[in-house]
Amino acid sequence: MRMTLSPEVEKLIVDTAAKYHYESVDDFLRAAIDSFEQGEAMVQFGPGELQKLVDEGEQSILEHGTLDGREALAARRAARETVGIGK
């Protein structure tokens, strides 16, 4: 596919790819598109859906408290090793 970009946009792409040490402009553009798609997926909530999820999370914290991050990570690693994942 061929695309025509303004010199300013082309320079922005090339400079940004170099700044973040991408091996190629193709690699940079793929990462940019992936990032964009992930961001778009985050805003695909219906009206009130995100607030409902936040409310459920806050209620869970009130009822069950929070986990220590290091303990949770250690438990997760142990569980993965038990089923042979991550070896």
Backbone as a chain_set.jsonl record, in Angstrom:
{"seq": "MRMTLSPEVEKLIVDTAAKYHYESVDDFLRAAIDSFEQGEAMVQFGPGELQKLVDEGEQSILEHGTLDGREALAARRAARETVGIGK", "coords": {"N": [[0.847, -1.17, 0.0], [0.481, 2.191, -0.752], [1.01, 5.376, 0.666], [0.414, 8.841, 1.022], [1.968, 11.208, 2.855], [2.079, 14.237, 4.714], [5.049, 16.244, 4.865], [5.502, 17.022, 7.521], [4.063, 15.177, 9.083], [5.287, 12.799, 8.305], [7.894, 13.28, 9.273], [7.319, 13.425, 12.017], [6.497, 10.777, 12.536], [8.83, 9.281, 11.867], [10.731, 10.466, 13.581], [9.584, 9.91, 16.105], [9.511, 7.117, 16.12], [12.256, 6.607, 16.127], [12.992, 7.869, 18.517], [11.856, 6.206, 20.454], [13.19, 3.926, 19.991], [12.4, 1.998, 18.051], [12.79, -0.649, 15.724], [12.011, -0.301, 13.132], [9.963, 1.835, 11.049], [7.638, 0.526, 10.351], [7.355, -1.28, 12.527], [6.951, 0.554, 14.583], [4.539, 1.799, 13.725], [2.787, -0.389, 13.795], [2.78, -0.921, 16.561], [1.7, 1.496, 17.423], [-0.856, 1.387, 16.284], [-1.853, -0.898, 17.569], [-1.869, 0.042, 20.213], [-3.699, 2.125, 19.966], [-6.007, 0.641, 19.283], [-6.376, -0.809, 21.646], [-6.939, 1.253, 23.414], [-9.324, 2.181, 22.272], [-10.924, -0.046, 22.728], [-11.256, 0.164, 25.42], [-13.094, 2.176, 25.683], [-15.504, 1.211, 24.936], [-17.731, 0.869, 26.481], [-21.13, 0.689, 27.485], [-23.678, 3.177, 28.245], [-23.259, 4.14, 31.552], [-22.117, 1.702, 32.201], [-19.329, 1.477, 32.771], [-19.177, 2.959, 35.164], [-20.765, 1.33, 36.772], [-19.142, -0.957, 36.945], [-16.946, 0.138, 38.307], [-18.192, 0.853, 40.702], [-18.895, -1.718, 41.617], [-16.348, -2.777, 42.043], [-15.386, -1.077, 44.072], [-17.209, -1.711, 46.088], [-16.524, -4.365, 46.517], [-13.979, -4.029, 47.605], [-14.657, -2.759, 49.989], [-16.071, -4.832, 51.23], [-14.316, -7.037, 51.211], [-11.73, -6.136, 51.484], [-8.323, -5.332, 50.503], [-5.578, -6.784, 48.62], [-2.2, -7.547, 49.439], [0.2, -6.562, 47.175], [2.65, -7.939, 46.622], [2.231, -10.401, 47.886], [-0.011, -11.313, 46.47], [1.058, -11.549, 43.885], [3.027, -13.508, 44.324], [1.396, -15.676, 45.034], [-0.006, -15.977, 42.66], [2.068, -16.686, 40.901], [2.842, -19.118, 42.059], [0.514, -20.616, 41.664], [0.467, -20.722, 38.88], [2.767, -22.201, 38.384], [2.019, -24.609, 39.485], [0.229, -25.628, 37.629], [1.889, -25.827, 35.522], [2.464, -23.605, 33.92], [4.447, -21.023, 32.597], [6.981, -22.037, 32.899]], "CA": [[0.0, 0.0, 0.0], [1.197, 3.456, -0.774], [0.315, 6.473, 1.339], [1.081, 10.131, 0.905], [1.924, 11.937, 4.12], [2.727, 15.548, 4.68], [6.402, 16.155, 5.412], [5.464, 17.157, 8.975], [3.612, 13.91, 9.661], [6.351, 11.824, 8.067], [8.975, 13.569, 10.23], [6.823, 13.038, 13.343], [6.539, 9.319, 12.628], [10.224, 8.834, 11.857], [11.378, 10.932, 14.819], [9.028, 9.208, 17.259], [9.997, 5.734, 16.048], [13.668, 6.625, 16.547], [13.047, 8.266, 19.931], [11.506, 5.061, 21.287], [14.088, 2.826, 19.588], [11.792, 0.967, 17.223], [13.702, -1.087, 14.673], [11.534, 0.205, 11.846], [8.72, 2.601, 11.086], [6.566, -0.477, 10.367], [7.186, -1.746, 13.904], [6.365, 1.655, 15.343], [3.142, 1.98, 13.34], [2.024, -1.531, 14.316], [2.612, -0.69, 17.994], [0.784, 2.63, 17.575], [-2.204, 0.912, 15.974], [-2.257, -1.786, 18.673], [-2.167, 0.891, 21.36], [-4.95, 2.814, 19.652], [-7.106, -0.317, 19.381], [-6.591, -1.106, 23.065], [-7.625, 2.422, 23.97], [-10.691, 2.176, 21.764], [-11.647, -1.117, 23.409], [-11.566, 0.625, 26.777], [-14.212, 3.119, 25.682], [-16.655, 0.551, 24.327], [-18.726, 0.606, 27.505], [-22.422, 1.327, 27.308], [-23.945, 4.225, 29.24], [-23.303, 3.719, 32.946], [-21.483, 0.4, 32.418], [-18.043, 1.651, 33.451], [-19.446, 3.375, 36.537], [-21.265, 0.146, 37.472], [-17.977, -1.789, 37.25], [-16.179, 0.821, 39.356], [-18.961, 0.703, 41.944], [-18.75, -3.109, 42.072], [-14.99, -2.924, 42.568], [-15.303, -0.379, 45.359], [-17.978, -2.495, 47.047], [-15.712, -5.544, 46.822], [-12.915, -3.591, 48.519], [-15.271, -2.535, 51.301], [-16.476, -6.109, 51.812], [-13.241, -8.031, 51.304], [-10.421, -5.513, 51.644], [-7.411, -5.404, 49.368], [-4.487, -7.735, 48.745], [-0.844, -7.064, 49.316], [0.634, -6.849, 45.824], [3.697, -8.971, 46.587], [1.606, -11.673, 48.239], [-0.875, -11.718, 45.364], [1.922, -11.969, 42.789], [3.64, -14.78, 44.706], [0.348, -16.691, 44.946], [-0.283, -16.173, 41.227], [3.186, -17.451, 40.348], [2.756, -20.479, 42.583], [-0.6, -21.283, 40.99], [0.877, -20.99, 37.497], [3.747, -23.293, 38.413], [1.287, -25.833, 39.808], [-0.361, -26.163, 36.4], [2.935, -25.911, 34.505], [2.537, -22.412, 33.083], [5.528, -20.101, 32.944], [8.246, -22.728, 33.137]], "C": [[0.895, 1.236, 0.0], [0.339, 4.521, -0.101], [1.111, 7.737, 1.107], [0.864, 10.872, 2.212], [2.546, 13.304, 3.924], [4.132, 15.381, 5.252], [6.421, 16.233, 6.939], [5.066, 15.844, 9.644], [4.686, 12.839, 9.468], [7.496, 12.018, 9.053], [8.562, 13.162, 11.64], [6.915, 11.528, 13.532], [7.973, 8.825, 12.742], [10.921, 9.225, 13.157], [10.877, 10.167, 16.04], [9.486, 7.758, 17.28], [11.444, 5.654, 16.523], [13.784, 6.929, 18.041], [12.794, 7.079, 20.853], [12.181, 3.773, 20.832], [13.39, 1.677, 18.87], [12.764, 0.617, 16.106], [13.297, -0.554, 13.309], [10.283, 1.043, 12.059], [7.53, 1.645, 11.086], [6.29, -0.97, 11.783], [6.516, -0.678, 14.761], [4.882, 1.82, 15.012], [2.273, 0.834, 13.83], [1.758, -1.329, 15.809], [1.627, 0.452, 18.242], [-0.654, 2.2, 17.314], [-2.713, -0.005, 17.08], [-2.661, -0.978, 19.897], [-3.497, 1.623, 21.162], [-6.139, 1.869, 19.816], [-7.409, -0.689, 20.831], [-7.336, 0.042, 23.735], [-9.078, 2.489, 23.535], [-11.522, 1.108, 22.467], [-12.06, -0.68, 24.807], [-12.767, 1.557, 26.805], [-15.463, 2.523, 25.048], [-17.723, 0.183, 25.358], [-20.027, 1.326, 27.155], [-22.624, 2.39, 28.381], [-24.059, 3.639, 30.649], [-22.569, 2.424, 33.242], [-20.154, 0.52, 33.167], [-18.247, 2.051, 34.901], [-19.942, 2.204, 37.366], [-20.095, -0.76, 37.862], [-17.12, -1.175, 38.352], [-16.884, 0.661, 40.698], [-18.839, -0.714, 42.506], [-17.365, -3.34, 42.674], [-14.838, -2.266, 43.922], [-16.066, -1.154, 46.445], [-17.197, -3.735, 47.471], [-14.584, -5.194, 47.791], [-13.477, -3.382, 49.921], [-15.598, -3.853, 51.998], [-15.291, -7.034, 52.098], [-11.854, -7.441, 51.539], [-9.591, -5.65, 50.373], [-6.338, -6.447, 49.643], [-3.156, -7.006, 48.72], [-0.337, -7.482, 47.937], [1.672, -7.948, 45.733], [3.122, -10.35, 46.916], [0.74, -12.193, 47.092], [-0.043, -12.229, 44.193], [2.571, -13.31, 43.093], [2.617, -15.913, 44.602], [0.03, -17.0, 43.49], [0.815, -17.0, 40.576], [3.141, -18.909, 40.802], [1.642, -21.258, 41.884], [-0.23, -21.616, 39.55], [1.863, -22.146, 37.438], [3.066, -24.626, 38.68], [0.701, -26.465, 38.549], [0.627, -26.164, 35.237], [3.004, -24.74, 33.546], [3.722, -21.56, 33.546], [6.853, -20.764, 33.238], [9.13, -22.64, 31.929]], "O": [[1.924, 1.29, 0.674], [-0.88, 4.565, -0.27], [2.338, 7.704, 1.008], [-0.268, 11.129, 2.622], [3.42, 13.497, 3.079], [4.373, 14.469, 6.043], [7.25, 15.591, 7.583], [5.657, 15.447, 10.647], [4.955, 12.06, 10.382], [8.013, 11.049, 9.608], [9.373, 12.609, 12.383], [7.363, 11.058, 14.578], [8.287, 8.031, 13.628], [11.618, 8.411, 13.763], [11.667, 9.815, 16.916], [9.813, 7.225, 18.341], [11.81, 4.727, 17.246], [14.586, 6.313, 18.744], [13.429, 6.95, 21.9], [11.794, 2.676, 21.235], [13.747, 0.515, 19.06], [13.477, 1.484, 15.601], [14.141, -0.377, 12.43], [9.634, 0.972, 13.103], [6.524, 1.912, 11.743], [5.134, -1.069, 12.197], [5.627, -0.972, 15.56], [4.059, 1.966, 15.915], [1.134, 1.058, 14.241], [0.638, -1.543, 16.273], [0.814, 0.384, 19.163], [-1.566, 2.6, 18.038], [-3.871, 0.094, 17.485], [-3.669, -1.271, 20.54], [-4.309, 1.72, 22.082], [-7.153, 2.236, 20.409], [-8.571, -0.864, 21.198], [-8.252, -0.178, 24.528], [-9.959, 2.815, 24.331], [-12.694, 1.331, 22.768], [-13.096, -1.106, 25.317], [-13.398, 1.714, 27.85], [-16.378, 3.254, 24.666], [-18.527, -0.719, 25.124], [-20.017, 2.426, 26.603], [-21.831, 2.492, 29.317], [-24.869, 2.745, 30.893], [-22.404, 2.068, 34.409], [-19.888, -0.249, 34.091], [-17.56, 1.537, 35.784], [-19.587, 2.084, 38.539], [-20.056, -1.274, 38.979], [-16.626, -1.885, 39.228], [-16.248, 0.367, 41.71], [-18.697, -0.897, 43.715], [-17.229, -4.019, 43.692], [-14.226, -2.836, 44.826], [-15.611, -1.237, 47.586], [-17.207, -4.11, 48.643], [-14.27, -5.973, 48.691], [-12.862, -3.773, 50.913], [-15.424, -3.98, 53.21], [-15.273, -7.73, 53.113], [-10.9, -8.184, 51.771], [-10.094, -6.032, 49.316], [-6.206, -6.933, 50.767], [-3.008, -5.976, 48.061], [-0.443, -8.654, 47.576], [1.586, -8.806, 44.855], [3.488, -11.346, 46.292], [0.763, -13.384, 46.784], [-0.396, -13.233, 43.574], [2.659, -14.166, 42.212], [2.948, -16.999, 44.127], [-0.18, -18.158, 43.13], [0.535, -17.908, 39.794], [3.376, -19.82, 40.009], [1.816, -22.43, 41.553], [-0.582, -22.686, 39.054], [1.794, -22.978, 36.534], [3.49, -25.658, 38.158], [0.678, -27.689, 38.415], [0.255, -26.463, 34.102], [3.557, -24.876, 32.454], [3.959, -21.405, 34.744], [7.761, -20.126, 33.772], [10.243, -23.165, 31.94]]}, "num_chains": 1, "name": "protein.A"}
